[in-house]
């Protein structure tokens, strides 16, 4: 599968199309996709969603996608890499880091467009208009600060919408394995919240039953899914962030770097440092 690269920390790509001329692809970056007019279908990670004017999608490096255009569509792609959110911000309660961790490194594309609130759509498209205007003044000494503030505002609004869509952690029904998946993604950085015992308590089931339930609906065990998902996120960090191996280990709740490296090698067959060099 083709992978598109971004050689700068940030770019905007605004265009109209009556036919999608790109193959199914992944990226080396994140992108917010705004639909300004038109309609069709958006194929994301093997799922197909209708799109129309006002829809907003968020994709990460491991998401793959393509469009099927029914009516001429005006797109605006806001592309950015890991460094765009690493500016210093006032974050007394850790909210910004929580937003970054959950929004950027958790695929949200099991649900299509992630903004349904009309007022939030207006705000995001207004922020986009300002961002595009400011993007014409990249030589200004104020550009980086303005761009960062606008992007942070966009991501916070996107996060609010995504968080509010998350299913509540009440007793499961036969169709609610999605609730467990969302919970795992939201707490992937807190190992103590992802033990079988804790998950069983959250979802009001016995440890044995929740394990059986999860495997029945996903085809793999809870532990296997959590480890695989965590390792995929770690691979993304190694590829697209400037964090050290020790910082990544700490972020994902590992007690020490040695234990982290051993588990990563067991899963991938190579060490984190070697993985960075090979890829």
C-alpha positions in Angstrom: 0.0 0.0 0.0 1.3 3.4 -0.9 2.3 5.8 1.9 2.2 9.5 1.4 4.9 11.6 3.2 4.8 15.1 4.7 8.2 16.8 4.7 7.1 19.8 6.7 5.4 20.0 10.2 2.2 21.4 8.6 0.5 22.0 5.3 -3.0 22.8 3.9 -4.3 21.3 0.7 -7.5 22.9 -0.6 -9.0 21.7 -3.9 -12.1 20.6 -5.8 -12.5 17.2 -7.6 -15.1 15.3 -9.6 -13.0 12.1 -9.5 -10.6 10.7 -6.9 -7.3 10.1 -8.5 -5.3 8.7 -5.5 -5.0 5.0 -4.6 -5.9 3.7 -1.2 -3.0 4.9 0.9 -1.6 5.6 4.4 0.3 8.6 5.6 3.3 9.6 7.6 1.2 12.3 9.3 -2.2 13.2 10.7 -4.8 14.9 8.7 -8.2 16.7 9.4 -10.4 16.5 6.3 -13.1 19.1 5.8 -15.8 18.6 3.3 -16.9 22.1 2.1 -19.3 20.9 -0.6 -20.3 17.8 -2.5 -21.1 14.2 -1.5 -20.0 10.6 -2.0 -18.4 7.8 0.0 -15.3 7.8 2.2 -13.6 4.4 2.5 -11.6 4.2 5.7 -9.9 1.2 7.1 -12.1 -1.2 5.2 -15.3 0.6 6.2 -17.5 2.8 3.9 -19.2 6.0 5.1 -21.4 8.5 3.2 -20.0 12.0 3.3 -21.6 15.3 2.6 -21.1 19.1 3.0 -20.0 19.9 6.6 -18.5 16.5 7.4 -15.1 16.4 9.2 -12.8 13.4 9.4 -9.6 12.8 11.4 -7.0 10.3 10.2 -3.7 9.1 11.7 -0.7 7.5 10.1 -2.1 3.9 10.3 -5.5 4.8 8.9 -5.9 4.0 5.1 -8.5 5.6 3.0 -9.9 6.7 -0.4 -12.9 8.6 -1.7 -15.7 7.8 -4.2 -17.0 11.1 -5.4 -20.7 11.3 -6.4 -21.0 15.1 -6.7 -18.1 17.5 -7.3 -16.5 17.9 -3.9 -14.5 20.7 -2.4 -12.0 19.3 0.1 -9.6 20.9 2.6 -6.9 18.7 4.1 -5.1 20.1 7.1 -2.0 17.9 7.4 0.4 17.9 10.4 2.9 15.7 12.1 3.7 14.8 15.7 5.6 18.0 16.4 2.7 20.4 15.8 1.2 19.7 19.2 4.4 19.7 21.2 4.5 23.5 21.8 4.2 24.5 25.4 0.7 25.1 26.5 -0.9 25.9 29.8 -2.0 22.5 31.0 -2.4 22.5 34.8 -4.7 19.5 34.9 -3.1 17.5 32.1 -6.2 18.0 29.9 -4.2 18.9 26.8 -2.0 15.8 27.0 -5.1 13.7 27.5 -6.6 15.2 24.4 -3.5 14.6 22.3 -3.1 11.0 23.5 -6.7 10.0 23.0 -7.5 12.0 19.8 -4.3 11.7 17.8 -3.2 8.2 18.6 -6.6 6.5 18.8 -8.3 5.7 15.5 -11.7 7.4 15.6 -12.8 6.1 12.2 -15.2 3.4 13.3 -17.9 6.1 13.1 -17.2 8.2 10.0 -17.5 12.0 10.5 -16.6 12.8 14.1 -18.5 16.1 14.5 -22.3 16.2 14.6 -22.9 19.3 16.7 -23.9 22.1 14.3 -22.4 24.9 16.4 -19.1 23.1 16.7 -19.1 22.5 12.9 -19.5 26.3 12.4 -16.6 27.0 14.8 -14.3 24.5 13.1 -15.0 25.8 9.6 -14.5 29.4 10.9 -11.2 28.3 12.5 -10.3 26.7 9.2 -10.9 29.9 7.3 -8.6 31.9 9.7 -6.0 29.1 9.5 -6.0 29.3 5.7 -5.6 33.1 5.7 -2.8 33.0 8.2 -1.1 30.2 6.2 -0.6 32.9 3.5 1.7 34.8 5.9 4.1 32.1 6.9 7.0 34.5 6.9 5.5 36.4 9.8 7.2 36.0 13.1 3.7 35.4 14.6 2.7 32.6 12.2 3.9 29.6 14.3 2.2 30.9 17.4 -1.1 31.7 15.7 -1.1 28.4 13.8 -0.4 26.4 16.9 -3.2 28.2 18.8 -5.7 27.6 16.0 -4.7 23.9 15.7 -5.0 23.4 19.4 -8.5 24.9 19.3 -9.5 22.7 16.5 -8.2 19.5 18.2 -9.9 20.4 21.5 -13.3 20.8 19.7 -12.7 17.6 17.8 -11.8 15.8 21.0 -14.9 17.1 22.8 -17.1 15.7 20.0 -15.4 12.4 20.0 -15.4 12.0 23.8 -19.1 12.8 23.9 -19.8 10.1 21.4 -18.1 7.4 23.5 -20.5 4.8 24.8 -21.1 4.9 28.6 -19.4 2.2 30.7 -22.6 0.5 31.8 -23.5 -3.2 31.6 -22.8 -4.7 28.2 -25.4 -5.9 25.7 -24.8 -8.5 23.1 -23.9 -5.7 20.6 -21.8 -3.6 22.8 -18.2 -4.9 22.3 -17.6 -1.4 20.9 -17.9 -0.1 24.4 -15.0 -2.2 25.5 -12.9 -1.2 22.5 -13.5 2.5 23.1 -12.6 2.0 26.8 -9.4 0.2 25.9 -8.4 3.0 23.5 -9.1 5.7 26.0 -7.1 4.0 28.7 -4.3 2.5 26.7 -1.7 4.5 28.7 -3.0 3.2 32.0 -2.1 -0.5 32.4 -3.9 -0.8 35.7 -7.2 0.1 34.1 -6.8 -2.6 31.4 -6.4 -5.7 33.5 -9.1 -8.4 33.0 -10.3 -7.9 36.6 -10.7 -4.1 36.2 -12.4 -4.4 32.8 -14.8 -7.0 34.3 -15.6 -4.6 37.1 -16.2 -1.6 34.9 -18.6 -3.6 32.6 -20.3 -5.6 35.4 -19.2 -9.1 34.2 -17.0 -11.8 35.7 -13.4 -11.9 34.4 -14.1 -15.3 32.7 -17.2 -14.1 30.9 -15.8 -10.8 29.6 -12.9 -12.7 28.1 -15.2 -15.1 26.4 -17.5 -12.3 25.3 -14.7 -10.3 23.8 -13.1 -13.2 21.9 -16.5 -14.3 20.6 -17.1 -10.8 19.0 -13.5 -10.0 17.9 -11.8 -13.3 17.3 -9.0 -12.6 19.6 -8.4 -12.5 23.4 -8.6 -9.3 25.4 -4.9 -9.5 26.4 -3.9 -10.2 22.8 -5.9 -7.2 21.5 -4.6 -4.8 24.1 -1.0 -5.8 23.5 -1.3 -5.6 19.7 -3.1 -2.2 19.9 -0.5 -0.9 22.3 2.4 -2.1 20.1 0.9 -0.5 17.0 0.7 2.8 18.8 4.3 2.4 20.0 5.4 1.7 16.5 3.8 5.0 15.4 5.6 6.9 18.2 8.9 5.4 17.1 8.3 6.3 13.4 6.8 9.7 13.7 7.8 11.3 17.0 11.0 12.6 18.5 10.4 10.9 21.9 13.2 8.8 23.3 12.7 5.1 23.9 12.6 5.8 27.6 10.0 8.5 27.2 7.8 6.3 25.2 8.1 3.5 27.7 7.1 5.9 30.5 4.2 7.2 28.5 2.7 3.7 28.1 3.1 2.9 31.8 6.1 0.6 31.7 8.0 0.3 35.0 11.4 0.4 33.3 12.8 0.7 29.8 14.3 -2.8 29.9 11.0 -4.4 30.4 9.5 -2.3 27.6 12.2 -3.3 25.2 11.8 -7.0 26.0 8.0 -6.9 25.3 8.5 -4.9 22.1 11.0 -7.3 20.8 8.8 -10.3 21.7 6.0 -8.7 19.7 8.0 -7.4 16.7 11.1 -9.4 16.7 13.4 -6.4 17.0 14.3 -3.8 19.6 12.7 -0.3 19.6 16.0 1.3 18.6 16.6 -1.2 15.8 13.0 -0.7 14.6 13.5 3.0 14.2 16.6 2.4 12.1 15.2 -0.4 9.9 12.0 1.5 9.0 
